Amino acid sequence: MNIETSNLQFSYPTGVQALRRISLIIESGEQVAIVGQNGAGKTTLVKHLNGLLQPTSGYVRIGDWDTKEQSVAKLARRVGYVFQNPDEQLFSKNVGTEVAFGPRNLGYAGKQVQSLVYDALAMTELSDKTETNPYDLSATWRKMVALASVIAMDTDIVIFDEPTTGQDAANVTRIANVIKVLRERGKTVITITHDIDFCAENFERVIAMTQGKILLDGKANEVLGQEEVLATTYVDPPQLTRLGKRLGLPATIKNQDEFLRAYASTNRGKN
Amino acid sequence: MEDMAIVNLKNVTYRYPLTDSPALQNINLQVIEGEFVSVVGPNGAGKSTLCYTIAGFVPHFFKGEISGTVEVAGVESSKSSLHEWVLNVGLAFQNPFNQISGAKYTVFEELAFGLENIGVPREEMKIRVEEAMKLTGISDLADRSPYSLSGGQQQRVALTSILVMQPKVLVLDEPTSQMDPIGTREIFGVIRTMAEKGMTVILAEHKVEWIAEFADRVIALHDGKILLEGIPQEVLTSDFLLDKGFGISRYTSTAREAKKQGLWKKDKLPVTLDEAVEGFAK
């Protein structure tokens, strides 16, 4: 199911123009990271994909649906959205009920709800916490409950808004694993992130936004190597990309394996 | 050193109400004036609780059981009240939503709120707000509603609302978690500048690369206890911490792997870009 935005413009009621002529196609099964400075319009853009916001002009299509013609409730069948702050979306008395709410609401049969919940809890390592009240969990695990409750809806498109914010190393690894499983299942994953190292290690395509526009859009290694352009939207290249560049390695480095391979083949590495 | 310490925690153990195990255990921590100390540790290690303790929210606001002593500028926390305490210590919360008052329509008014409460004259208030906004780069947000801002912008406002109070001790709980990368680096620079001017800084943080670049000392917290402390380069490259689930920079993890393959020849592992370049360039 493709996502298409065409000349998408959006202004907040205060007059702040948040999106300026965004034309974009995201194909089924793509893994896309959206990066860019605070206030660039990243969250405003993804809120158009599930109808939380409607374009001031232009259009947004999710498969064959124009978001203007569908309710947010209906769009929820195609687009799952994990908010930046889990506390904005959790309300049930225990984790199991919370995670079951989405698929139940979409009208799945009882047995299927059960299996979707079981699967989402396993993926987020929450299987032993089904009876716990989400608010008795640490912020780290509440984040995983928010992920699970959206994954359980089994939508073709999943959006994460800054999933790694405030998370420790172990939980960032957990979240990366969730994204990997979704990729293997052919889901489209769109993630807003400031964690540029996480972005380099987990996404194939990167979109950099600035002032309501798309600044760069391409393969991760093409986008992340452009230090000067990224700096205009307050993004630094990933740590290992910067290191590779300083050492004069020929290719744009995205992760540890790429770095070690490239470094080992230089003269210094061979010494 | 203990005599010179502006922040002095002795044998502090603290338990939140209705919990079985202490969130902090036997914490001994001395911080001298103008020092920039960073607290690292996995989620649940007690970083936020330590921030709340130094800022007086523990035990004054959160209640619970505390033993040991917490002193700031020679005054003991248990013998002071929260409204006296905040004159010396400012805390920026992890989540800026929790900090913004909700009582003000513009960023400018929000920033003046704390000053109004302590009776700063109007003219001085304006000057202090304007200076603080300039420092953190938010002058252009002055007339916006605090709630119309992005997460990172709100975090800048939350930090500025503390800086404007000019506390002796600045306690920051992941103040850049929602900021863009270069914005994060800028804010670390601002915090460093405040420390150079004599403000004492205690910062709970996951962003190891910038801690290494800007902080004087690192405290590694795990299960409510201090596991290690020392200069950033040593603490942040310790094998011991890696095994306990602490975050490390990509420079450190990559050099560690390179060392196994014979590609990193120095003894010390790098934390910063410059250290990594230096080691790999040889």
Contacts between the chains, C-beta under 8 A, distances in Angstrom:
chain1	res1	chain2	res2	distance
A	12	B	148	7.2
A	14	B	145	8.0
A	14	B	148	6.3
A	16	B	148	7.4
A	36	B	180	7.0
A	37	B	152	7.8
A	37	B	180	4.4
A	37	B	182	7.6
A	37	B	183	6.7
A	38	B	150	4.6
A	38	B	151	7.0
A	38	B	152	3.0
A	38	B	153	5.2
A	38	B	178	7.4
A	38	B	179	6.2
A	38	B	180	5.2
A	38	B	183	6.2
A	39	B	149	7.4
A	39	B	150	4.6
A	39	B	152	7.3
A	39	B	153	5.7
A	43	B	150	7.0
A	84	B	151	6.3
A	84	B	178	7.5
A	85	B	95	7.1
A	85	B	97	7.3
A	138	B	43	6.0
A	138	B	44	5.2
A	139	B	43	6.8
A	140	B	43	4.1
A	140	B	44	6.9
A	162	B	151	7.4
A	162	B	178	6.7
A	165	B	151	8.0
A	165	B	177	5.0
A	165	B	178	5.8
A	166	B	43	7.8
A	166	B	94	6.4
A	166	B	174	5.7
A	166	B	177	4.6
A	166	B	206	7.3
A	167	B	43	6.8
A	167	B	206	7.7
A	168	B	41	7.9
A	168	B	42	4.3
A	168	B	43	4.4
A	168	B	206	6.4
A	168	B	245	6.8
A	168	B	246	8.0
A	168	B	247	6.2
A	169	B	42	7.1
A	169	B	206	7.9
A	169	B	245	6.1
A	169	B	246	6.8
A	169	B	247	3.9
A	169	B	248	7.5
A	170	B	42	6.4
A	170	B	245	4.9
A	171	B	43	6.5
A	172	B	247	7.9
A	194	B	152	7.6
A	194	B	178	7.2
A	194	B	179	6.6
A	194	B	180	5.4
A	194	B	181	6.1
A	194	B	184	7.6
A	196	B	181	5.6
A	197	B	250	5.7
A	231	B	182	6.6
A	233	B	180	7.5
A	234	B	180	4.1
A	234	B	181	6.6
A	234	B	182	4.0
A	234	B	183	5.3
A	235	B	180	6.3
A	235	B	181	5.3
A	235	B	182	6.7
A	236	B	181	4.4
A	236	B	182	5.9
A	236	B	185	7.3
A	238	B	250	7.3
A	239	B	209	6.5
A	239	B	249	6.4
A	239	B	250	4.0
A	239	B	251	6.1
A	239	B	273	7.0
A	240	B	250	5.2
A	240	B	251	8.0
A	240	B	254	6.3
A	242	B	273	5.7
A	243	B	250	7.9
A	243	B	251	6.6
A	243	B	254	7.6
A	243	B	273	6.2
A	243	B	276	5.2
A	243	B	277	6.6
A	243	B	280	7.2
A	246	B	273	6.9
A	246	B	277	4.6
A	247	B	277	6.4
A	247	B	280	5.6
A	247	B	281	6.3
A	256	B	250	7.0
A	256	B	253	6.7
A	256	B	254	4.9
A	256	B	257	6.2
A	259	B	254	5.7
A	260	B	254	7.0
A	260	B	257	6.4
A	260	B	258	6.1
A	260	B	261	6.7
A	260	B	263	6.8
A	263	B	258	7.2
A	263	B	263	6.2
A	263	B	280	6.6
A	264	B	261	7.2
A	264	B	263	6.2
A	268	B	280	7.1
A	268	B	281	7.1
A	268	B	282	7.4
A	269	B	263	5.7
